[in-house]
Amino acid sequence: MSKIYGLTGGIAAGKTTVLKIFKELGCRIFDADKVARQVVEPGTPGLKQVVKQFSKHILLPNGSLDRKKLGRIVFSDKRQLKILNNIMGPLLRSTIVQIIDDAKKDSSSTINIFEIQLLFEGSYQEYFDATIAVYVEPEIQLERLMKRNDLNKQAALDKINSQMPMTEKKQLADYVLDNSHDIASLKNEISQLLKQL
């Protein structure tokens, strides 16, 4: 049976970079964001439910979901966000759990890494062999987020503070990767971790 590990971390902690390095080192990778897009592709029951709730105005001319338009609706109204989460939550969970089960049934010795931003918030840790948190020093996180998303300090802090604190994720995780330094030390840290896994 294959092993599968849940990967999480705060915003701008470098999860994408970490996932890329795992892939370069021979791991099979999965991304919950991609799953979230797949469950609302044209023709899916997920998209039908979202359209039923929010109307056809949230569709692009080609019939796919206009994520920006839906985002403007739900991020300006907590009630609408809750409704969307109630639709998406069960769809995401069943799809993610199915992917994890399929990966575990694989008889190869491949190590699987599944990146889920809300791993602990969604109580997904129970499905994995272990969890890995990507950690970065708070001031580096702030600097990276401001630069990456072209945000002022307050907007970046609001985004960071709307999530579970990184220190909490660090305490909950079985393994921690510190991404506060350069890419070479991160690659070295991941290589060392793979030997343990």
Secondary structure as UniProt FT lines:
FT   STRAND          3..9
FT   TURN            11..12
FT   HELIX           15..24
FT   TURN            25..26
FT   STRAND          28..31
FT   HELIX           32..38
FT   TURN            39..40
FT   TURN            42..43
FT   HELIX           45..54
FT   HELIX           56..58
FT   TURN            61..62
FT   HELIX           67..74
FT   TURN            75..76
FT   HELIX           78..105
FT   STRAND          111..115
FT   TURN            117..123
FT   HELIX           125..127
FT   STRAND          130..135
FT   HELIX           138..149
FT   HELIX           153..161
FT   HELIX           166..172
FT   STRAND          175..178
FT   HELIX           183..196
//
